[in-house]
Amino acid sequence: MFILLWGCISVEKEIGRVTHYFSSIGVAAIKLNDSLKVGDKIRIKGATTDFEQTIESMQIDKTSITGAKPGDEIGIKVKEKVRGNDAVYKIE
């Protein structure tokens, strides 16, 4: 997906899907089909969800990590509510 922002082209690539949202702590579980690292900018989009944020931290099984690979299921703190099956895009 290509998006034109202020005269620049931004590329979004789907890198995973939300599998669960832990509302009490504001954390999304995401199953990845591509790599992701701390500092990457993502967009989460679904039927009623659409926002962007930068990855500040992520975990696998309650252990902090700096990067994840395809097949990993990670947890990230999100600034808005997400829903199962929302798509996660990396913005490049």
The 8 nearest C-alpha neighbors of each residue, nearest first, counted from 0:
[[1, 11, 10, 12, 2, 9, 13, 88],
 [2, 0, 10, 9, 11, 8, 3, 12],
 [1, 3, 9, 8, 4, 10, 0, 11],
 [2, 4, 8, 7, 9, 6, 5, 1],
 [5, 3, 7, 6, 8, 2, 9, 1],
 [6, 4, 7, 3, 8, 9, 2, 1],
 [5, 7, 4, 3, 8, 9, 2, 1],
 [8, 6, 4, 5, 3, 9, 2, 10],
 [7, 9, 3, 2, 4, 10, 1, 6],
 [8, 10, 2, 1, 91, 3, 7, 11],
 [9, 11, 1, 91, 90, 0, 2, 8],
 [12, 10, 90, 0, 89, 88, 91, 1],
 [13, 11, 88, 89, 14, 10, 0, 90],
 [12, 14, 88, 87, 15, 89, 11, 86],
 [15, 13, 33, 32, 88, 31, 87, 12],
 [14, 16, 31, 87, 32, 30, 13, 86],
 [17, 15, 86, 84, 29, 87, 30, 85],
 [16, 18, 29, 84, 83, 85, 28, 19],
 [17, 19, 83, 28, 29, 84, 16, 30],
 [18, 20, 28, 83, 17, 27, 21, 82],
 [21, 19, 27, 22, 26, 28, 82, 81],
 [22, 20, 26, 23, 25, 24, 27, 19],
 [21, 23, 25, 24, 20, 26, 80, 27],
 [22, 24, 21, 25, 26, 20, 80, 27],
 [23, 25, 22, 26, 21, 76, 20, 27],
 [26, 24, 22, 21, 76, 77, 23, 27],
 [27, 25, 76, 21, 75, 24, 77, 20],
 [26, 28, 20, 75, 74, 19, 29, 21],
 [29, 27, 74, 19, 18, 73, 17, 20],
 [28, 30, 17, 73, 72, 16, 18, 31],
 [29, 31, 72, 15, 16, 71, 17, 18],
 [32, 30, 15, 69, 70, 33, 71, 14],
 [31, 33, 69, 14, 15, 70, 30, 34],
 [34, 32, 69, 14, 31, 68, 35, 15],
 [33, 35, 68, 67, 69, 36, 31, 32],
 [36, 34, 67, 66, 68, 33, 39, 37],
 [37, 35, 66, 65, 39, 38, 67, 34],
 [36, 38, 54, 65, 55, 39, 56, 66],
 [37, 39, 54, 53, 55, 36, 40, 56],
 [40, 38, 54, 37, 53, 36, 41, 35],
 [39, 41, 53, 90, 52, 89, 54, 38],
 [42, 40, 89, 88, 90, 51, 52, 53],
 [43, 41, 51, 88, 50, 87, 44, 89],
 [44, 42, 87, 49, 50, 86, 88, 51],
 [45, 43, 49, 48, 86, 85, 42, 87],
 [44, 46, 85, 48, 47, 86, 49, 43],
 [45, 47, 48, 44, 85, 49, 82, 84],
 [48, 46, 45, 49, 44, 81, 82, 85],
 [47, 49, 45, 44, 46, 81, 50, 43],
 [50, 48, 44, 43, 45, 47, 42, 51],
 [51, 49, 42, 43, 48, 44, 52, 79],
 [52, 50, 42, 41, 43, 40, 53, 49],
 [51, 53, 41, 40, 42, 54, 50, 78],
 [52, 54, 40, 39, 38, 55, 41, 51],
 [55, 53, 37, 38, 39, 56, 40, 52],
 [56, 54, 37, 53, 38, 57, 76, 75],
 [57, 55, 54, 37, 75, 58, 65, 63],
 [58, 56, 75, 74, 64, 63, 73, 65],
 [57, 59, 63, 62, 74, 64, 61, 73],
 [58, 60, 73, 62, 61, 74, 63, 72],
 [59, 61, 62, 58, 73, 74, 63, 72],
 [62, 60, 59, 58, 63, 74, 57, 73],
 [63, 61, 58, 59, 60, 64, 57, 74],
 [64, 62, 58, 57, 61, 59, 65, 56],
 [63, 65, 58, 66, 57, 62, 59, 56],
 [66, 64, 37, 36, 57, 63, 56, 67],
 [67, 65, 36, 35, 64, 37, 68, 34],
 [66, 68, 35, 34, 36, 71, 69, 65],
 [67, 69, 34, 71, 33, 70, 35, 31],
 [70, 68, 32, 33, 31, 34, 71, 67],
 [69, 71, 31, 32, 68, 30, 72, 33],
 [72, 70, 69, 31, 68, 30, 73, 67],
 [73, 71, 30, 29, 31, 28, 70, 59],
 [74, 72, 59, 29, 28, 58, 71, 57],
 [73, 75, 28, 58, 27, 57, 26, 29],
 [76, 74, 57, 26, 27, 77, 56, 73],
 [75, 77, 26, 25, 27, 78, 74, 56],
 [78, 76, 79, 26, 25, 75, 27, 80],
 [77, 79, 76, 80, 25, 52, 50, 26],
 [80, 78, 77, 81, 25, 50, 48, 49],
 [79, 81, 82, 78, 25, 77, 22, 20],
 [82, 80, 20, 48, 79, 85, 83, 27],
 [83, 81, 85, 20, 84, 17, 19, 80],
 [82, 84, 18, 17, 19, 85, 20, 81],
 [83, 85, 17, 16, 18, 86, 82, 45],
 [86, 84, 45, 17, 44, 83, 16, 82],
 [87, 85, 16, 44, 43, 15, 84, 45],
 [86, 88, 43, 15, 16, 13, 42, 14],
 [89, 87, 13, 42, 12, 41, 14, 11],
 [88, 90, 41, 12, 11, 40, 91, 14],
 [89, 91, 11, 41, 40, 10, 88, 9],
 [90, 10, 9, 11, 89, 40, 12, 39]]
